[in-house]
Amino acid sequence: MAEPMIEHRPRQPDVAGRRPDPDEVDLRELWEAVRRRRLVILATALGSAIVAAVVVLLMPDTFESRVVIQVGQVAQVAQGPGASVDFTPLERPRDLVDRLREQYRVDADDAPRPYPRVETVAAVDDRNPSSIIEITAHGRSAEESQAFLRGVTDGVLEHLRGL
């Protein structure tokens, strides 16, 4: 198989008559190489833009809604001298997060879940008994994701009221 011919032109001396260092990059040569390959460069850029546009147009729109719930505490006041107030959390935030993840199959990898769906459930500060929980839902429209998340929130509130 024949070796491809690579053209090596000797570099011309500069104005002062010095020979250029072979390790230096000549910007003129670099620009000429870009000019010779301009069609390949333009075709690659145009092809990439077309592929990106097709992918964006084919992907369905997804809307995200997020709610933040603060899980509170119940105060129990002792009667008599030296009475104290004892705070008891309604439910440990980690337990509530685990229950919601299981109920809405957040971590399930078995099959794609249909929209609307709960995407994430996370305890923001797990050490604090009155912790904050963030729930994120995705839907095909803003109204769908908001209505679904409102139903999830109502279910959480009913569960907490029943404790």
C-alpha positions in Angstrom: 0.0 0.0 0.0 1.4 3.4 -1.0 2.1 6.0 1.6 0.1 9.2 1.3 2.1 12.1 0.0 2.6 14.7 2.6 3.8 18.0 1.3 6.6 19.6 3.3 7.5 23.0 2.2 10.7 24.4 3.6 10.0 27.5 5.7 11.2 30.7 4.2 13.6 32.9 6.2 12.0 35.8 7.9 12.8 39.4 7.0 16.0 39.5 9.0 17.2 36.4 7.2 16.9 34.0 10.1 15.7 30.5 9.6 12.7 29.7 11.7 12.9 27.1 14.5 11.2 23.8 13.3 9.3 23.6 16.6 7.6 27.0 16.1 4.0 27.2 14.8 3.6 29.4 11.7 0.2 31.1 11.8 0.2 31.5 8.1 0.6 27.8 7.6 -2.1 27.1 10.2 -4.5 29.5 8.5 -3.9 27.9 5.1 -4.7 24.5 6.6 -8.0 25.8 8.0 -8.8 27.4 4.7 -8.1 24.1 2.8 -10.4 22.2 5.2 -13.1 24.9 5.5 -15.8 22.7 3.8 -15.1 19.8 6.2 -15.3 22.2 9.2 -18.5 23.8 8.0 -20.1 20.4 7.2 -19.3 19.1 10.6 -20.7 22.2 12.4 -23.8 22.2 10.3 -24.3 18.4 10.8 -24.0 18.8 14.5 -26.5 21.7 14.6 -29.0 19.6 12.6 -28.6 16.6 14.9 -29.0 18.8 18.0 -32.2 20.5 16.5 -33.8 17.1 15.7 -33.1 15.7 19.2 -34.5 18.9 20.8 -37.7 18.7 18.6 -38.2 15.0 19.3 -37.8 15.2 23.0 -41.1 15.7 24.9 -41.5 18.7 27.1 -41.2 18.0 30.8 -42.3 20.4 33.5 -41.0 20.3 37.1 -42.8 21.3 40.2 -41.2 21.4 43.7 -42.7 21.6 47.2 -40.9 22.0 50.5 -42.5 20.6 53.6 -41.4 21.2 57.1 -42.1 18.2 59.3 -43.1 19.7 62.7 -43.2 18.6 66.3 -45.9 18.1 68.9 -45.3 19.8 72.3 -46.3 17.9 75.5 -46.4 20.1 78.6 -45.9 18.5 82.0 -48.1 19.7 84.8 -47.0 20.7 88.3 -43.9 22.2 89.9 -40.9 22.2 87.7 -43.0 21.5 84.6 -41.2 21.2 81.4 -42.1 21.1 77.7 -41.2 18.0 75.8 -41.2 18.1 72.0 -41.9 15.0 70.1 -41.5 14.9 66.3 -44.5 13.8 64.3 -42.4 11.4 62.3 -38.7 11.2 61.7 -38.0 12.9 58.4 -35.8 10.0 57.2 -38.8 7.6 57.8 -41.2 9.9 55.9 -38.7 10.2 53.0 -38.2 6.4 52.8 -42.0 5.9 52.9 -42.6 8.4 50.1 -39.8 7.0 48.0 -41.2 3.5 48.3 -44.8 4.6 47.7 -44.0 6.5 44.6 -41.2 4.1 43.4 -38.7 7.0 43.2 -35.6 4.7 43.2 -37.1 1.9 41.1 -35.0 0.9 38.1 -37.3 -1.9 36.8 -39.2 0.1 34.1 -39.7 3.7 33.0 -42.4 5.4 35.1 -45.2 7.3 33.3 -45.8 11.0 33.8 -46.8 12.6 36.1 -44.4 11.1 38.6 -42.4 12.0 41.8 -38.8 12.4 40.7 -37.0 13.1 44.0 -37.8 13.0 47.7 -35.0 14.3 50.0 -34.6 15.5 53.6 -32.8 18.8 53.5 -31.6 18.5 57.2 -31.9 15.0 58.6 -30.5 15.9 62.0 -33.2 18.4 63.0 -36.4 16.9 64.3 -38.4 19.6 62.5 -36.7 18.9 59.3 -37.4 20.1 55.8 -38.4 17.7 53.0 -38.3 18.6 49.4 -40.4 16.7 46.8 -40.0 17.2 43.1 -42.5 16.0 40.5 -42.4 15.9 36.7 -45.3 16.2 34.3 -46.2 16.9 30.6 -47.6 20.3 31.5 -47.1 22.7 34.4 -50.7 22.2 35.5 -50.3 18.4 35.5 -47.1 18.4 37.6 -48.6 21.0 40.0 -51.9 19.1 40.4 -50.0 15.8 41.0 -47.7 17.3 43.5 -50.7 18.9 45.3 -52.2 15.4 45.6 -48.9 14.1 47.0 -48.7 16.9 49.5 -52.3 16.4 50.6 -51.5 12.7 51.2 -48.5 13.6 53.3 -50.5 16.1 55.4 -53.3 13.6 55.9 -50.7 11.0 57.1 -49.1 13.4 59.5 -52.5 14.5 60.9 -53.3 10.9 61.6 -50.2 10.4 63.8 
